[in-house]
Amino acid sequence: AQSVTQPDIHITVSEGASLELRCNYSYGATPYLFWYVQSPGQGLQLLLKYFSGDTLVQGIKGFEAEFKRSQSSFNLRKPSVHWSDAAEYFCAVGAGGTSYGKLTFGQGTILTVHP
Amino acid sequence: NAGVTQTPKFQVLKTGQSMTLQCAQDMNHNSMYWYRQDPGMGLRLIYYSASEGTTDKGEVPNGYNVSRLNKREFSLRLESAAPSQTSVYFCASREGQAGYEKLFFGSGTQLSVL
């Protein structure tokens, strides 16, 4: 069975500092990997996804993530955090084709940004 | 350009009551999904509909039923609500061909069962 682990429940950073959110997955085949962001009271917005090709994926809002098959990881990074990045972040794994959309999500990481 | 619309936004039920959560998308997407979100557990798939006229169980289907009324609408029904069904419910729809898929989420329904 597929699974996703986000080891950090809550991370606090100062505005302008760099950010890395960790994600480890378990999946039997080549995975589709996603990072979503959720602001309070809102639905989920896709930041980026990986399914093949270059293992460093660029997303919206200046985020990037690196797929490391040997470590079963897909960590999210941002060089300089803005106060507006405060939100909850979810890593997810799934498959393509007709199974796309049947995602397994991690528990989420809440990001707090100090001014 | 509404995207995925969920109604209601908030609902309080008593144990044993029934209700239907509505979801509609105006993007002509074939596939639609219902997820529930609980603190510390991320989102879990309840049911999905790959296309009009088909529905399938996800990870946590017990206590729920769904109807794909037409291509636009995918409803989730709780026949006899239980406190364990207190959660935030998200509907989503999918666009795109293989390799270019994207999910669009609604803004959620917050349900409390007392």
Chai-1 contact restraints between the chains, C-beta under 6 A:
chainA,res_idxA,chainB,res_idxB,connection_type,confidence,min_distance_angstrom,max_distance_angstrom,comment,restraint_id
A,Q42,B,S107,contact,1.0,0.0,6.0,A-B,restraint_1
A,G43,B,F105,contact,1.0,0.0,6.0,A-B,restraint_2
A,G43,B,G106,contact,1.0,0.0,6.0,A-B,restraint_3
A,G43,B,S107,contact,1.0,0.0,6.0,A-B,restraint_4
A,G43,B,G108,contact,1.0,0.0,6.0,A-B,restraint_5
A,L44,B,F105,contact,1.0,0.0,6.0,A-B,restraint_6
A,F90,B,G42,contact,1.0,0.0,6.0,A-B,restraint_7
A,G96,B,A98,contact,1.0,0.0,6.0,A-B,restraint_8
A,G97,B,A98,contact,1.0,0.0,6.0,A-B,restraint_9
A,Y100,B,E101,contact,1.0,0.0,6.0,A-B,restraint_10
A,G101,B,S31,contact,1.0,0.0,6.0,A-B,restraint_11
A,G101,B,Y33,contact,1.0,0.0,6.0,A-B,restraint_12
A,G101,B,R94,contact,1.0,0.0,6.0,A-B,restraint_13
A,G101,B,L103,contact,1.0,0.0,6.0,A-B,restraint_14
A,K102,B,L45,contact,1.0,0.0,6.0,A-B,restraint_15
A,F105,B,G42,contact,1.0,0.0,6.0,A-B,restraint_16
A,F105,B,L43,contact,1.0,0.0,6.0,A-B,restraint_17
A,G106,B,G42,contact,1.0,0.0,6.0,A-B,restraint_18
A,Q107,B,G40,contact,1.0,0.0,6.0,A-B,restraint_19
A,Q107,B,G42,contact,1.0,0.0,6.0,A-B,restraint_20
A,G108,B,G42,contact,1.0,0.0,6.0,A-B,restraint_21
